Amino acid sequence: MGDLVVHETASCYAFGRFGRQWRLCVIEHPRLGGELVPGGHAEAGEDPLATAVREMSEETGHRVRLLPPPLPERYPHPATASVWHVVSMPAAADSRCDRHHEHRDHIAVGVVDRPFAVHGTPEHTVHWVECNSLDRLNLPEDTRVLAGELFEMIDRVAAVRPRPAIDEALATELLRRQEEDQAVRLVPAAERTPDLMERWRAIDEENTAWLRELIATRGWPGEALVGRQAAGAAWLLAQHADRQPEFQQECLELLSAAVTAGDADPQHGALLEDRVRIAQGQEQIFGTQLAQSPDGALAPYPVANPDEVEALRAVWGFPPLETYIEQVTAGAR
């Protein structure tokens, strides 16, 4: 009997917020059967965290943001992402080793801020599963046990920390700009003069430039920094930054991370997700962006998964599409 063969591997427990619920990313593995969290062998000289990120990308098409292990609530210093656990796991003979061997698995935990954004072609079928479905899945028992524990702590681990003090002056300025934004948009369509439309354009451009400078110096103004109402105003300015699509995309990435951290409204993330997708010629996810037909009726721009859109809208707290269209139509009159 020869010396024990040890292969370095990494696994990634990646979570995403679906509305205000957490779900875990799992793959269907064609060779091993059942569901697994993404992971695999490290390449020569590869750092375990890099392995986890690479395997997540290759197997699911998702970009994961790794998290540090939990620290006490009042611990004052920011932490850096690192491996949460290193475990020794027996492994049967496979294409890499013709006899029983051992995997030294480095377990990483992370979040996917935009679970509907897929980059490239995933190697496996991907599912996002809720905590209450773990017992119904064909998961290895070790994965089931650890995933259940992680579901209990992911909200705290992903949260903004250390939390900043509320910046009242910044909150006031955001709300002022929101009021100015809405003042021109709430003018009835029949009363919109060329002068008003020019004022509308100027307000949007000024707000976009101001928000760009704010983000460059302070980062995304989330609820921890400016409060819930003013954080909503920040989203509105980004939603109306259509003349700067690259910046609007940047805002989407930052807002999505804030949603993951519990620092922004998930509905705002969904609305900006749809807005950016339509601007880029893609199908939207939630059906929030509406187009007007020649007869004046409103209907959603194309939706990626029409059979699933109502269920997704319910998870995010949106009303059914028919009701939503009626509400927007009434508000436009």
Secondary structure as UniProt FT lines:
FT   STRAND          6..18
FT   TURN            19..20
FT   STRAND          21..28
FT   TURN            30..32
FT   STRAND          35..36
FT   STRAND          39..41
FT   TURN            44..45
FT   HELIX           48..60
FT   STRAND          65..66
FT   TURN            73..74
FT   STRAND          85..91
FT   TURN            95..96
FT   STRAND          101..111
FT   TURN            115..116
FT   STRAND          126..129
FT   HELIX           131..136
FT   HELIX           141..158
FT   HELIX           168..185
FT   HELIX           189..191
FT   HELIX           194..218
FT   HELIX           223..239
FT   TURN            242..243
FT   HELIX           245..260
FT   TURN            261..262
FT   HELIX           266..279
FT   TURN            280..281
FT   STRAND          290..292
FT   TURN            294..295
FT   STRAND          298..300
FT   TURN            306..308
FT   HELIX           309..315
FT   TURN            316..317
FT   HELIX           321..332
//
